[in-house]
Amino acid sequence: MADLLLENIYKVYEGGVRAVSDFNLKIADKEFVVFVGPSGCGKSTTLRMIAGLEEITSGSLFIGGSKMNDVEPKDRNIAMVFQNYALYPHMTVFQNMAFGLKLRKVNSKEIEKRVKNAAEILGITDLLARKPKALSGGQRQRVALGRAIVREPNVFLLDEPLSNLDAKLRVQMRAEITKLHKRLATTFIYVTHDQTEAMTMGDRIVVMKDGFIQQVDSPATLYEQPRNVFVATFLGSPQMNIFEAVLEDKNGLGVSFGDGHSAIFSATKAKQLSDKQYIGQKVLFGIRPENIKLASSGIKAKVDVVEHLGSETIIYAEVAGLSSNIIVKIPTDYDIVEGRELFLSFDMEKSHLFDADTNQSIMGVPDVNRVPCKIEGDDLVLNGTSVTLPAALREKFFDFTLRDLSEIRIPATEVRLEPAPDCIHIKAKVDFTVQGNDCIAFYVNSDAKDGYFVFRIKTSYFDKKREELGKSVVPTTGDEIDLYVPFSDVTFHGADGLRLNSREKISDNTADCLVKNKKGKTYIKVGKNTLVYDDLGVSDGEYTMKLISDKIGFVYDKKYAKKNKVEYVPADNAVTAKAYDEDKLGDKLAVFAAVSGFHNYVTAVLPADFSVYKMPVFKLVFGKESFELIKK
């Protein structure tokens, strides 16, 4: 098995520069996943961390269920193909492909067998006696792939392997790599900045920007349902038209823009608006060039630039009141010339709306369902649903969860139609569906929340069920259905958005301590530390000290503050802590640290501007409101 799990991965270089932040991804066995994004987004750095060529600053990497953070690259059973082929010029193709196996002391017969098999797969058997200088670019690329294949790895990592090839050869090699993945039936992770490579090769695409994942989805879903403006404009050529508009509800929900132009959504599309509070507000309206048609009436425009591309024509048109041209893609039409006036019609079923401030999508299939809830005893209570929380989940709650819990968040892709262990069972009735290229989105009324509960199911799931049962099992409008959501895919949040459950078991934050009172002061001896407070009103004796995670403070280490020119503010009852991990919760961090005297470790919830990566040794401040004393 070559499934991968990346949990809360960070890469922070010296000086605090974050190349990758809070990277979380599950990659299934035999899946082809593509990392795509502009230069500097962290995609190659993430790939190198998987390979072991870059140290993971924080977080966990699992391959086949085994943690790999501290495993040497040579022992990870991974093969990597680089942008630079790095072939040895003095060796033949056979010798280049065999070199890694010789270093591993594989016997000569096995080496010959593997090399010839790989050469046959790649169609380079007749090149084995040549040296790299006698090969074309595409042939050299095949040799580099062959060198990886002979190792028979669990995972192939490919870092922009086609960027040095000409356009025609890149198209050819794209197809070759896709066929190779199917033939080898193993896990591929491919890095590129080319959106065409990403869209044509990947089972799923991870879109990155500034070290953060922007969206993970199939190529079709990314194109049809972008989560934000960046994803919407990064994928697609020419890029999606985005311009400011005002959302109105006059003759139906629609947008007005420019100098008096307007367009109306259909009734079904209007239902997909996430929040009616956007009505009357400025929004960003998006529509792809191919979803704009020429019409006899509608939005008046004037042709500014025309690009004839053979099979299609790209028009850049001026629309009164808009600061930038609208881009239109139509079948080839040589009658369209610069300066011509024409009318445009928008396909509003395929349009998009984004929040003007956050740039996040506000119409379409949401990324997550936000479901109000509370905890009563051992049960999670939703609108009309009550379910017992698994013990393993309760161990991952912070100590302030019960008082702050406001909602759970359920990803739209993690809803099942069949029972599974440790699931939330939701009863629902289908209101309407939205058919995508490779999935169906269901908008349902449920006993989990007021308003729509939305989820997506792959069409391949229904195709398989139809083959098994001999009939269609796709829920339609009016159908009553049962939904199942694994607790492992749910996150718990407070009213301020703070995540209240960790990815690992939370410490109980307790320590044995000795309390003594003297001259109006209370002295608490815990481990190697002695804490001093004004009289706490407790008697002398042995106690258990229990910290309250979100009431703990911190101060910068004095040496760190001086080196980084940060103000050092001494604090009473500050104890040295050595951190080993942190978990991003939103605008705060859960910091896991060793403190003298405490069982296991201390969990402190601190402001987001703190980072254990910048300062692995620091001081936690135990104010009198940050703990309770329990008499033994």
C-alpha positions as CSV (number, residue, x, y, z in Angstrom):
1,M,0.0,0.0,0.0
2,A,1.3,3.5,-0.9
3,D,-1.3,5.8,0.6
4,L,0.1,9.0,2.0
5,L,-1.2,11.3,4.8
6,L,0.3,14.7,5.4
7,E,-1.0,16.2,8.7
8,N,-0.4,19.9,9.6
9,I,2.8,20.1,7.7
10,Y,4.9,23.3,8.0
11,K,8.2,24.2,6.5
12,V,9.9,27.2,8.1
13,Y,13.4,28.3,7.1
14,E,15.8,30.2,9.2
15,G,14.6,33.7,9.9
16,G,11.0,32.5,10.2
17,V,10.2,32.4,6.5
18,R,7.3,30.0,6.0
19,A,7.4,28.1,2.7
20,V,4.6,25.7,3.5
21,S,1.9,26.3,6.2
22,D,-0.8,24.0,7.6
23,F,-0.6,21.5,4.7
24,N,-3.2,18.7,5.2
25,L,-3.8,16.0,2.5
26,K,-4.8,12.4,2.2
27,I,-3.5,10.6,-1.0
28,A,-5.0,7.2,-1.8
29,D,-3.0,4.3,-3.0
30,K,-2.5,4.3,-6.8
31,E,-3.8,7.9,-7.1
32,F,-2.3,10.5,-9.4
33,V,-2.2,13.8,-7.5
34,V,-0.8,17.0,-9.1
35,F,0.5,20.0,-7.0
36,V,0.0,23.2,-9.1
37,G,0.5,26.9,-8.4
38,P,2.7,29.9,-9.3
39,S,6.5,30.0,-8.5
40,G,7.2,30.2,-4.8
41,C,3.9,28.7,-3.7
42,G,5.6,25.8,-1.9
43,K,4.7,22.9,-4.2
44,S,8.3,21.7,-4.8
45,T,9.2,22.2,-1.1
46,T,6.3,19.9,-0.2
47,L,7.4,17.3,-2.7
48,R,10.9,17.4,-1.3
49,M,9.6,17.0,2.3
50,I,7.8,13.9,1.1
51,A,11.0,12.6,-0.4
52,G,13.0,13.4,2.7
53,L,15.2,16.0,0.9
54,E,13.8,18.8,3.1
55,E,13.3,18.4,6.8
56,I,9.7,18.8,8.0
57,T,9.6,21.7,10.5
58,S,6.4,20.5,12.1
59,G,3.6,18.0,11.4
60,S,3.5,14.4,10.4
61,L,4.1,12.5,7.2
62,F,2.8,8.9,6.9
63,I,3.4,6.5,4.0
64,G,1.5,3.3,4.0
65,G,0.5,3.9,7.7
66,S,4.2,4.4,8.9
67,K,5.4,7.7,10.1
68,M,8.3,8.9,7.9
69,N,9.4,12.2,9.5
70,D,12.8,10.8,10.7
71,V,13.2,8.1,8.1
72,E,16.2,8.6,5.7
73,P,15.3,9.3,2.0
74,K,16.9,6.0,0.9
75,D,14.6,4.0,3.2
76,R,11.3,5.6,2.2
77,N,10.9,3.5,-1.0
78,I,10.3,6.6,-3.0
79,A,11.7,7.5,-6.5
80,M,12.0,11.1,-7.6
81,V,12.3,12.5,-11.1
82,F,13.7,16.0,-11.3
83,Q,13.3,18.9,-13.7
84,N,17.0,18.4,-14.6
85,Y,17.4,14.8,-15.9
86,A,20.9,14.6,-14.1
87,L,22.1,11.7,-16.3
88,Y,25.7,10.7,-16.0
89,P,27.2,11.7,-19.4
90,H,29.9,9.0,-19.4
91,M,27.5,6.2,-18.8
92,T,25.2,4.4,-21.2
93,V,21.4,4.5,-20.8
94,F,21.6,1.0,-19.3
95,Q,24.3,2.0,-16.8
96,N,22.4,5.2,-15.9
97,M,19.2,3.2,-15.2
98,A,21.1,0.5,-13.3
99,F,23.3,2.7,-11.2
100,G,21.0,3.1,-8.2
101,L,20.4,-0.7,-8.1
102,K,24.2,-1.3,-8.1
103,L,24.6,1.0,-5.1
104,R,22.0,-1.0,-3.3
105,K,23.9,-4.2,-4.2
106,V,21.1,-5.8,-6.2
107,N,22.5,-8.8,-8.0
108,S,23.3,-8.4,-11.7
109,K,20.6,-10.7,-13.1
110,E,17.9,-8.8,-11.2
111,I,19.4,-5.5,-12.4
112,E,19.3,-6.7,-16.0
113,K,15.8,-7.9,-15.7
114,R,14.5,-4.7,-14.2
115,V,16.3,-2.4,-16.6
116,K,15.1,-4.3,-19.7
117,N,11.5,-4.4,-18.3
118,A,11.5,-0.6,-17.7
119,A,13.1,0.0,-21.1
120,E,10.3,-2.0,-22.7
121,I,7.6,-0.1,-20.8
122,L,9.1,3.2,-22.0
123,G,10.0,2.2,-25.5
124,I,13.7,2.8,-25.2
125,T,15.0,-0.8,-25.5
126,D,17.0,0.2,-28.7
127,L,18.7,3.1,-26.8
128,L,20.2,1.1,-23.9
129,A,23.7,1.2,-25.5
130,R,23.7,5.0,-26.2
131,K,25.0,7.7,-24.0
132,P,22.9,10.8,-23.0
133,K,24.5,13.1,-25.6
134,A,23.1,10.9,-28.4
135,L,19.6,11.3,-27.1
136,S,16.8,13.8,-27.7
137,G,15.2,15.7,-24.8
138,G,12.2,13.3,-24.8
139,Q,14.5,10.3,-24.8
140,R,16.5,11.7,-21.9
141,Q,13.2,12.2,-20.0
142,R,12.3,8.6,-20.6
143,V,15.7,7.5,-19.2
144,A,15.1,9.5,-16.1
145,L,11.7,7.9,-15.7
146,G,13.3,4.5,-16.3
147,R,15.9,5.1,-13.6
148,A,13.0,5.6,-11.2
149,I,10.9,2.7,-12.4
150,V,13.7,0.1,-11.9
151,R,13.6,0.8,-8.2
152,E,10.0,-0.4,-8.0
153,P,9.0,2.3,-5.5
154,N,5.8,2.7,-3.6
155,V,5.6,6.4,-4.7
156,F,6.8,8.3,-7.7
157,L,7.5,12.0,-7.2
158,L,7.9,14.1,-10.3
159,D,9.1,17.7,-10.0
160,E,8.3,19.6,-13.2
161,P,9.8,16.9,-15.4
162,L,8.6,18.3,-18.7
163,S,9.5,22.0,-18.3
164,N,12.7,21.6,-20.4
165,L,10.8,20.1,-23.4
166,D,9.3,21.9,-26.4
167,A,5.5,22.3,-26.6
168,K,4.9,19.4,-29.0
169,L,7.1,17.0,-27.0
170,R,5.4,18.1,-23.7
171,V,2.1,17.1,-25.0
172,Q,3.4,13.7,-26.1
173,M,5.2,13.1,-22.7
174,R,2.1,14.1,-20.8
175,A,0.2,11.2,-22.4
176,E,3.2,8.9,-21.9
177,I,3.3,9.6,-18.1
178,T,-0.4,9.2,-17.8
179,K,-0.2,5.8,-19.5
180,L,2.8,4.9,-17.3
181,H,0.8,5.6,-14.2
182,K,-2.0,3.3,-15.3
183,R,0.5,0.6,-16.3
184,L,2.5,0.7,-13.1
185,A,-0.6,1.1,-10.8
186,T,1.3,3.0,-8.1
187,T,1.0,6.4,-6.5
188,F,2.2,9.4,-8.5
189,I,2.7,12.9,-7.1
190,Y,3.4,15.4,-9.8
191,V,4.5,19.1,-9.4
192,T,3.9,21.7,-12.2
193,H,3.1,25.3,-12.7
194,D,1.4,24.5,-15.9
195,Q,-2.4,24.4,-15.5
196,T,-2.8,22.4,-18.7
197,E,-0.6,19.6,-17.3
198,A,-2.5,19.7,-14.1
199,M,-5.9,19.5,-15.7
200,T,-5.1,16.7,-18.1
201,M,-3.1,14.4,-15.9
202,G,-4.3,14.4,-12.3
203,D,-7.0,12.4,-10.6
204,R,-7.0,15.3,-8.1
205,I,-5.3,18.6,-8.1
206,V,-3.9,20.5,-5.1
207,V,-3.9,24.2,-5.9
208,M,-1.4,26.2,-3.8
209,K,-0.6,29.8,-3.2
210,D,1.9,31.4,-0.7
211,G,2.5,28.1,1.0
212,F,-1.2,27.4,1.7
213,I,-3.6,24.9,0.0
214,Q,-6.3,26.8,-1.8
215,Q,-8.4,23.9,-2.9
216,V,-8.1,20.1,-3.5
217,D,-10.5,18.5,-6.0
218,S,-10.9,16.8,-9.3
219,P,-10.0,18.8,-12.4
220,A,-13.7,19.1,-13.4
221,T,-14.8,20.2,-10.0
222,L,-12.0,22.8,-9.6
223,Y,-13.1,24.3,-13.0
224,E,-16.8,24.2,-12.3
225,Q,-16.8,25.1,-8.5
226,P,-13.7,27.1,-7.6
227,R,-13.5,27.9,-3.9
228,N,-12.1,31.4,-4.4
229,V,-11.0,34.0,-7.0
230,F,-7.5,32.7,-7.1
231,V,-8.5,29.2,-8.1
232,A,-11.1,30.6,-10.5
233,T,-8.6,32.7,-12.4
234,F,-5.6,30.4,-12.1
235,L,-7.3,27.5,-13.9
236,G,-8.7,28.1,-17.4
237,S,-7.3,29.8,-20.5
238,P,-8.3,32.5,-21.1
239,Q,-8.9,33.1,-17.4
240,M,-12.4,33.7,-15.9
241,N,-13.8,37.2,-16.2
242,I,-14.1,38.8,-12.7
243,F,-15.6,42.2,-12.1
244,E,-17.4,44.2,-9.4
245,A,-21.2,44.0,-9.3
246,V,-24.1,44.6,-7.0
247,L,-26.3,41.7,-6.0
248,E,-30.0,42.7,-6.4
249,D,-33.3,41.0,-6.0
250,K,-35.8,42.9,-8.1
251,N,-37.2,40.9,-11.0
252,G,-35.4,37.9,-9.6
253,L,-32.0,37.5,-8.0
254,G,-29.3,39.0,-10.3
255,V,-26.4,41.3,-10.6
256,S,-26.1,44.9,-11.9
257,F,-22.7,46.2,-13.1
258,G,-21.1,48.9,-15.3
259,D,-23.3,51.6,-16.7
260,G,-26.8,50.0,-16.0
261,H,-26.1,46.5,-17.2
262,S,-27.8,43.5,-15.5
263,A,-28.1,39.8,-15.6
264,I,-30.6,37.5,-13.8
265,F,-29.9,34.0,-12.2
266,S,-32.4,31.2,-12.7
267,A,-34.5,30.2,-9.7
268,T,-32.4,27.1,-9.1
269,K,-29.1,29.0,-9.3
270,A,-30.5,31.7,-7.0
271,K,-31.2,29.0,-4.3
272,Q,-27.4,28.4,-4.2
273,L,-26.6,31.8,-2.7
274,S,-25.0,31.0,0.7
275,D,-26.4,34.1,2.6
276,K,-29.2,36.5,1.7
277,Q,-27.3,39.2,3.5
278,Y,-25.3,39.7,0.4
279,I,-28.3,41.1,-1.4
280,G,-27.8,44.8,-2.0
281,Q,-24.0,44.5,-1.4
282,K,-21.0,44.7,-3.7
283,V,-19.8,41.3,-4.8
284,L,-17.4,39.9,-7.4
285,F,-19.1,38.4,-10.4
286,G,-17.3,35.7,-12.4
287,I,-18.0,34.0,-15.7
288,R,-15.8,32.1,-18.0
289,P,-15.2,33.3,-21.6
290,E,-16.8,30.2,-23.1
291,N,-20.0,30.8,-21.2
292,I,-20.6,34.2,-22.9
293,K,-22.4,34.1,-26.3
294,L,-23.0,36.6,-29.0
295,A,-26.6,37.7,-29.1
296,S,-29.1,40.0,-30.9
297,S,-29.7,41.9,-27.7
298,G,-28.4,42.0,-24.2
299,I,-25.2,43.6,-22.9
300,K,-23.8,46.0,-25.4
301,A,-20.0,45.8,-26.0
302,K,-17.4,47.0,-28.5
303,V,-14.7,44.8,-29.8
304,D,-11.2,46.0,-28.7
305,V,-8.9,43.1,-29.6
306,V,-9.5,39.9,-31.6
307,E,-7.3,36.7,-31.5
308,H,-8.0,34.1,-34.2
309,L,-6.7,30.8,-33.0
310,G,-7.9,28.5,-35.8
311,S,-10.5,26.5,-34.0
312,E,-11.7,29.4,-31.9
313,T,-11.7,33.1,-31.6
314,I,-10.9,35.1,-28.5
315,I,-12.6,38.5,-28.2
316,Y,-11.6,41.3,-25.8
317,A,-14.6,43.6,-25.6
318,E,-15.2,46.9,-23.9
319,V,-18.4,47.2,-21.8
320,A,-19.4,50.7,-20.6
321,G,-18.7,51.2,-16.9
322,L,-16.2,48.3,-16.6
323,S,-12.5,49.0,-16.0
324,S,-11.3,46.0,-17.9
325,N,-12.3,44.2,-21.0
326,I,-14.7,41.2,-21.0
327,I,-13.1,38.1,-22.6
328,V,-15.3,36.0,-24.9
329,K,-14.4,32.7,-26.5
330,I,-16.5,31.6,-29.5
331,P,-16.1,29.3,-32.5
332,T,-13.9,30.7,-35.2
333,D,-15.6,33.8,-36.7
334,Y,-13.6,35.9,-39.1
335,D,-16.4,38.5,-39.4
336,I,-15.5,39.8,-35.9
337,V,-13.2,42.7,-36.3
338,E,-11.9,45.4,-34.0
339,G,-14.3,48.3,-33.4
340,R,-17.4,46.3,-34.1
341,E,-20.3,46.7,-31.7
342,L,-22.2,43.6,-30.6
343,F,-24.3,42.2,-27.8
344,L,-23.3,39.6,-25.2
345,S,-25.4,37.1,-23.4
346,F,-24.2,35.4,-20.1
347,D,-25.0,31.7,-19.3
348,M,-26.0,32.5,-15.7
349,E,-26.2,28.8,-14.7
350,K,-22.5,28.7,-15.1
351,S,-21.7,32.0,-13.4
352,H,-20.0,32.6,-10.0
353,L,-20.2,35.0,-7.1
354,F,-17.4,35.8,-4.7
355,D,-17.3,37.9,-1.5
356,A,-15.7,41.3,-2.4
357,D,-13.5,41.3,0.7
358,T,-12.5,37.7,1.2
359,N,-12.6,36.6,-2.4
360,Q,-14.3,33.4,-1.3
361,S,-17.1,31.8,-3.2
362,I,-20.7,32.6,-2.0
363,M,-22.7,30.8,-4.6
364,G,-22.5,27.2,-5.7
365,V,-21.5,24.1,-3.8
366,P,-19.9,25.1,-0.4
367,D,-16.7,23.6,0.7
368,V,-18.1,22.8,4.1
369,N,-21.5,22.7,5.9
370,R,-21.5,24.7,9.1
371,V,-23.9,23.0,11.5
372,P,-24.9,24.6,14.8
373,C,-24.6,22.1,17.7
374,K,-23.9,21.6,21.4
375,I,-22.7,18.9,23.7
376,E,-24.9,17.4,26.4
377,G,-23.2,14.8,28.5
378,D,-21.6,12.3,26.1
379,D,-23.8,13.3,23.2
380,L,-23.4,15.7,20.3
381,V,-26.8,17.4,19.7
382,L,-27.6,19.0,16.4
383,N,-30.9,20.5,15.3
384,G,-32.9,17.3,15.4
385,T,-30.1,14.8,15.7
386,S,-28.3,13.4,18.8
387,V,-25.4,11.0,18.6
388,T,-22.9,9.7,21.2
389,L,-19.4,11.0,20.8
390,P,-16.7,8.3,20.4
391,A,-14.3,8.1,23.3
392,A,-11.3,8.5,21.0
393,L,-12.8,11.8,19.8
394,R,-13.5,13.2,23.3
395,E,-9.8,12.8,24.1
396,K,-9.0,15.3,21.4
397,F,-11.1,18.1,22.8
398,F,-9.5,21.1,24.5
399,D,-10.7,21.7,28.1
400,F,-12.8,24.7,27.1
401,T,-14.8,22.9,24.4
402,L,-17.9,22.4,26.5
403,R,-18.3,26.1,27.2
404,D,-17.4,27.4,23.8
405,L,-18.7,24.9,21.3
406,S,-20.9,26.5,18.6
407,E,-20.8,24.4,15.4
408,I,-19.4,21.5,13.6
409,R,-18.0,21.7,10.1
410,I,-18.7,18.9,7.6
411,P,-16.9,18.9,4.3
412,A,-19.2,18.6,1.3
413,T,-17.1,15.7,0.0
414,E,-17.2,13.6,3.1
415,V,-20.9,12.7,3.3
416,R,-21.8,9.0,2.7
417,L,-25.0,7.3,1.5
418,E,-24.1,4.1,3.3
419,P,-23.7,3.3,7.1
420,A,-20.2,3.3,8.6
421,P,-18.7,3.0,12.1
422,D,-18.5,6.2,14.3
423,C,-20.7,8.3,12.0
424,I,-23.3,11.0,12.5
425,H,-26.6,9.8,11.0
426,I,-28.6,12.6,9.3
427,K,-32.1,12.2,7.8
428,A,-32.7,14.4,4.8
429,K,-35.0,15.2,1.9
430,V,-33.7,16.2,-1.5
431,D,-34.8,19.7,-2.7
432,F,-32.8,19.9,-5.9
433,T,-29.5,18.6,-7.5
434,V,-26.8,20.2,-9.6
435,Q,-25.2,17.9,-12.2
436,G,-21.4,18.5,-12.6
437,N,-19.0,16.9,-15.0
438,D,-17.9,14.2,-12.6
439,C,-20.1,14.6,-9.6
440,I,-23.6,15.5,-8.4
441,A,-24.3,18.1,-5.8
442,F,-27.3,17.5,-3.6
443,Y,-29.1,20.4,-1.8
444,V,-31.2,18.8,1.0
445,N,-33.4,19.8,3.9
446,S,-32.2,17.9,6.9
447,D,-32.7,17.4,10.7
448,A,-29.1,18.6,11.1
449,K,-29.6,22.3,10.4
450,D,-32.0,25.0,9.2
451,G,-31.4,25.8,5.6
452,Y,-29.7,23.6,3.0
453,F,-27.3,20.8,3.8
454,V,-25.1,20.4,0.7
455,F,-22.9,17.5,-0.3
456,R,-21.2,16.0,-3.4
457,I,-21.1,12.4,-4.6
458,K,-19.0,11.2,-7.5
459,T,-21.0,10.0,-10.5
460,S,-18.8,7.0,-10.6
461,Y,-20.3,5.8,-7.3
462,F,-23.8,5.8,-8.9
463,D,-22.5,4.2,-12.0
464,K,-21.0,1.3,-10.0
465,K,-24.3,1.0,-8.0
466,R,-26.3,0.9,-11.2
467,E,-24.1,-2.0,-12.5
468,E,-24.5,-3.9,-9.2
469,L,-28.3,-3.4,-8.8
470,G,-29.4,-3.1,-12.4
471,K,-31.2,0.2,-11.7
472,S,-30.5,3.9,-11.0
473,V,-30.0,4.8,-7.4
474,V,-29.4,8.6,-7.8
475,P,-31.6,10.4,-5.3
476,T,-33.9,13.0,-7.0
477,T,-36.1,15.9,-5.9
478,G,-38.5,14.8,-3.1
479,D,-36.6,11.6,-2.1
480,E,-36.0,11.0,1.6
481,I,-32.5,9.8,2.2
482,D,-30.1,8.8,5.0
483,L,-26.7,10.5,5.2
484,Y,-23.7,9.3,7.2
485,V,-20.7,11.5,8.2
486,P,-17.6,9.9,9.8
487,F,-16.5,11.8,13.0
488,S,-13.0,11.6,11.6
489,D,-14.0,14.1,8.9
490,V,-15.7,16.6,11.3
491,T,-14.1,19.6,13.0
492,F,-15.6,21.3,16.1
493,H,-15.6,25.1,16.4
494,G,-16.4,27.9,18.7
495,A,-18.5,31.0,17.9
496,D,-15.3,32.9,17.0
497,G,-14.4,30.1,14.5
498,L,-11.7,28.6,16.7
499,R,-11.2,24.9,16.2
500,L,-11.8,23.1,19.5
501,N,-10.5,19.6,18.7
502,S,-6.9,18.7,18.0
503,R,-5.4,16.1,15.6
504,E,-3.9,14.3,18.5
505,K,-4.9,13.4,22.1
506,I,-5.0,16.4,24.4
507,S,-3.0,16.3,27.6
508,D,-4.9,16.6,30.9
509,N,-2.5,19.5,31.8
510,T,-2.0,18.2,35.3
511,A,1.0,18.0,37.7
512,D,1.6,17.0,41.3
513,C,2.5,20.0,43.4
514,L,3.2,21.1,47.0
515,V,1.5,24.2,48.4
516,K,2.8,26.3,51.3
517,N,1.6,29.6,52.6
518,K,3.9,32.1,54.2
519,K,3.6,35.9,55.0
520,G,0.5,36.4,52.9
521,K,1.9,34.5,49.9
522,T,1.1,31.1,48.4
523,Y,4.1,29.1,47.1
524,I,3.4,26.3,44.7
525,K,6.3,23.9,44.0
526,V,5.8,22.0,40.8
527,G,8.7,20.1,39.2
528,K,11.7,22.4,39.3
529,N,9.6,25.5,39.4
530,T,8.3,27.5,42.4
531,L,5.4,29.8,41.6
532,V,4.5,32.6,44.0
533,Y,1.0,34.3,44.3
534,D,-0.8,36.6,46.6
535,D,-2.7,34.4,49.1
536,L,-4.9,32.0,47.1
537,G,-6.9,31.0,50.1
538,V,-5.8,27.3,50.1
539,S,-4.3,25.3,52.9
540,D,-0.8,23.8,52.9
541,G,-0.4,20.3,51.5
542,E,-0.2,18.2,48.4
543,Y,-2.4,19.1,45.4
544,T,-2.9,18.4,41.7
545,M,-2.4,21.5,39.6
546,K,-4.7,21.5,36.5
547,L,-4.0,24.1,33.9
548,I,-6.7,25.7,31.8
549,S,-5.3,25.7,28.3
550,D,-6.8,28.9,26.9
551,K,-5.9,30.9,30.0
552,I,-2.2,30.3,29.8
553,G,0.0,33.2,28.7
554,F,3.5,33.3,27.3
555,V,6.6,35.6,27.0
556,Y,9.4,35.5,24.6
557,D,12.7,33.9,25.6
558,K,15.1,36.7,26.5
559,K,17.8,35.6,24.1
560,Y,15.3,35.2,21.3
561,A,13.8,38.6,21.9
562,K,17.2,40.3,21.8
563,K,18.3,38.4,18.6
564,N,15.0,39.2,16.8
565,K,14.6,42.7,18.2
566,V,11.3,41.8,20.0
567,E,10.4,43.6,23.2
568,Y,11.2,41.4,26.2
569,V,8.6,41.8,28.9
570,P,9.5,39.9,32.2
571,A,6.5,38.2,33.8
572,D,5.8,36.7,37.2
573,N,5.4,32.9,37.3
574,A,6.9,32.3,33.9
575,V,8.2,28.8,33.5
576,T,10.5,27.4,30.8
577,A,8.7,25.3,28.2
578,K,10.2,23.3,25.3
579,A,7.7,22.9,22.5
580,Y,7.6,20.0,20.1
581,D,4.5,20.7,18.0
582,E,1.7,23.2,17.3
583,D,-1.7,22.8,15.8
584,K,-3.3,25.7,13.9
585,L,-6.9,26.3,15.2
586,G,-7.8,29.4,13.2
587,D,-6.6,32.7,14.7
588,K,-4.9,30.8,17.6
589,L,-2.4,28.0,18.0
590,A,-2.5,25.0,20.2
591,V,1.1,24.6,21.4
592,F,2.3,21.2,22.8
593,A,5.3,21.7,25.2
594,A,7.3,19.9,27.9
595,V,7.2,21.7,31.3
596,S,9.0,20.4,34.3
597,G,6.7,18.4,36.6
598,F,3.7,18.0,34.3
599,H,2.5,14.6,33.2
600,N,3.0,14.0,29.5
601,Y,3.1,17.6,28.1
602,V,1.3,20.9,28.5
603,T,-1.3,22.1,25.9
604,A,-1.5,25.9,25.7
605,V,-3.8,27.8,23.3
606,L,-1.9,30.9,22.4
607,P,-2.2,33.8,19.9
608,A,-1.5,33.0,16.2
609,D,1.5,35.4,16.1
610,F,3.4,33.0,18.4
611,S,5.2,30.1,16.7
612,V,7.2,27.3,18.2
613,Y,9.1,27.1,14.9
614,K,10.6,30.6,15.5
615,M,11.1,30.0,19.1
616,P,11.2,26.3,20.3
617,V,12.3,27.4,23.8
618,F,10.1,30.0,25.5
619,K,8.2,30.7,28.7
620,L,4.6,30.0,29.6
621,V,3.0,32.3,32.1
622,F,0.8,30.6,34.8
623,G,-1.4,33.5,36.1
624,K,-3.7,32.6,39.0
625,E,-6.7,32.4,36.6
626,S,-4.9,29.8,34.4
627,F,-5.2,26.8,36.8
628,E,-7.1,25.2,39.6
629,L,-5.7,23.3,42.6
630,I,-7.3,20.0,43.5
631,K,-6.6,18.7,47.1
632,K,-5.3,15.2,47.2
